[in-house]
Amino acid sequence: MDWINARQGWAVSQRGNGTAARLVVFRTADGGITWDSSKIAPGSFPPTLSPTCLKFANATIGYLAASRGRVYKTEDGGVTWKISLEITPIAPSTIPPSLQSISIVGENIVWVGGSTNGGINTVWRTSDGGTNWTNAWTYNAPTSNAAGLVAYDSLQAFYLRNSGLAHFTANGGKDWNTYSMPGTAILEDGLFMVIDPNCGEPVCQKMWVVGTNGNIMEFGSEKILPLSMSSLTGAITDNGNQLFWSAYEQSGVKYFEVETSADGQKFVTTSDKIEASANFNDAYQWLHTNPPIGANYYRVRATEKSGKQLYTNILRLSNNSDEQWKFFVQNNTLSVFNTAVEKGDINFRVMNVAGQQIATKAVQHPGGAINQTIQLPIGTNGIQILQITQDQQSRSYKVFVGK
């Protein structure tokens, strides 16, 4: 189970046995009052696959590790999943390793680690959101399996084995230093970070490891974790322009402020100070009520306790009154029209009221009027949600499909 805030969370389980087994991901947006679910596509995994770890970078990007060397990724908040990594058996084992740990540094930097029952330990990392993976380490330790993993960035990470050993790399896995906790085994998920109140600002993070006999191993070298933020995204709503962003390793941050601009060059502070939460990672949002008609540019400024300031990307949202979408449905074909749309990539996505995607289409629009058709699955009826995304800006409309 993983939560990014008090309302948004996910859980995963295995349903059924043998060839009927399925992985089911549950998601909630109201603190667990209601849950929706999605199944990993049938036939996309062997019957003996089981989930081991689930982690989300923000409200949309998440990773699911499993046995049989599998890592799945979602880019729509857990509605749909695709295989991102599939490890083949590592000799002398004939079975792929079980990936028990995920450590997410940002949307694109992810480390995973695990082992086989025979003690073949392996660590993999990606810096491009799972498009490409690199084997950072493979080690044959017959009496020692994976116990935990934590990464600082794309190069630095700790990997724990249940035999009482922890390994650290500072160069992406080319070299590893080993630390020992004599006479004890490390508990699974026995790795945690704590704030050191005596290290000054920005706040330092120390790593501690818990063993089965009550021993706790502390890594004395302090590590100041730099703040990283996700891409700033947004959507035009009936109430105004809604912005979304996430912050990682934010314990050194005092507050965030949203800046706006009419030309993308000169920015002014528009929001009040948004205090950083006490969580290590967290998701944030801000609503710009009554934004001016036309193009509005946004960025978020983070101010750390040291006084250092960092910025997100610049987001453009257009409130042009002439950008009105019209659509109708006939014979399971959704037709979408607009007389004035700017040049760029446009993504059309149709979902049912449960949030499950049923149709999608991507086009490169030269600018001006647009007329597109989207084929809906046979039997589609009732209220559907049409989401139109361009230039990181999304609009959603309710569409009625008759029988």
HELIX and SHEET records of a PDB file:
HELIX    1   1 GLY A   18  ALA A   20  5                                   3    
SHEET    1   A 4 ASP A   2  TRP A   3  0                                        
SHEET    2   A 4 GLY A   9  ARG A  15 -1                                        
SHEET    3   A 4 ARG A  22  THR A  28 -1                                        
SHEET    4   A 4 ASP A  36  LYS A  39 -1                                        
SHEET    1   B 4 PRO A  51  PHE A  56  0                                        
SHEET    2   B 4 GLY A  62  ALA A  66 -1                                        
SHEET    3   B 4 ARG A  70  THR A  74 -1                                        
SHEET    4   B 4 LYS A  82  GLU A  86 -1                                        
SHEET    1   C 4 SER A  98  ILE A 104  0                                        
SHEET    2   C 4 VAL A 110  SER A 115 -1                                        
SHEET    3   C 4 ILE A 120  THR A 126 -1                                        
SHEET    4   C 4 THR A 134  ASN A 140 -1                                        
SHEET    1   D 4 ALA A 146  ALA A 151  0                                        
SHEET    2   D 4 ALA A 157  ARG A 161 -1                                        
SHEET    3   D 4 LEU A 165  THR A 169 -1                                        
SHEET    4   D 4 ASN A 177  SER A 180 -1                                        
SHEET    1   E 3 ILE A 186  ASP A 196  0                                        
SHEET    2   E 3 CYS A 204  GLY A 211 -1                                        
SHEET    3   E 3 ILE A 216  LYS A 223 -1                                        
SHEET    1   F 7 SER A 228  MET A 229  0                                        
SHEET    2   F 7 GLY A 240  TYR A 248 -1                                        
SHEET    3   F 7 THR A 233  THR A 237 -1                                        
SHEET    4   F 7 GLN A 393  VAL A 401  1                                        
SHEET    5   F 7 GLY A 382  GLN A 390 -1                                        
SHEET    6   F 7 GLY A 344  ASN A 352 -1                                        
SHEET    7   F 7 GLN A 357  HIS A 365 -1                                        
SHEET    1   G 3 SER A 228  MET A 229  0                                        
SHEET    2   G 3 GLY A 240  TYR A 248 -1                                        
SHEET    3   G 3 ASP A 282  HIS A 288 -1                                        
SHEET    1   H 3 VAL A 268  THR A 269  0                                        
SHEET    2   H 3 VAL A 253  SER A 261 -1                                        
SHEET    3   H 3 ILE A 274  GLU A 275 -1                                        
SHEET    1   I 4 VAL A 268  THR A 269  0                                        
SHEET    2   I 4 VAL A 253  SER A 261 -1                                        
SHEET    3   I 4 ALA A 295  GLU A 304 -1                                        
SHEET    4   I 4 GLN A 309  TYR A 311 -1                                        
SHEET    1   J 4 VAL A 268  THR A 269  0                                        
SHEET    2   J 4 VAL A 253  SER A 261 -1                                        
SHEET    3   J 4 ALA A 295  GLU A 304 -1                                        
SHEET    4   J 4 LEU A 315  SER A 318 -1                                        
SHEET    1   K 3 LYS A 326  GLN A 330  0                                        
SHEET    2   K 3 THR A 333  VAL A 341 -1                                        
SHEET    3   K 3 GLY A 368  GLN A 375 -1                                        
END                                                                             
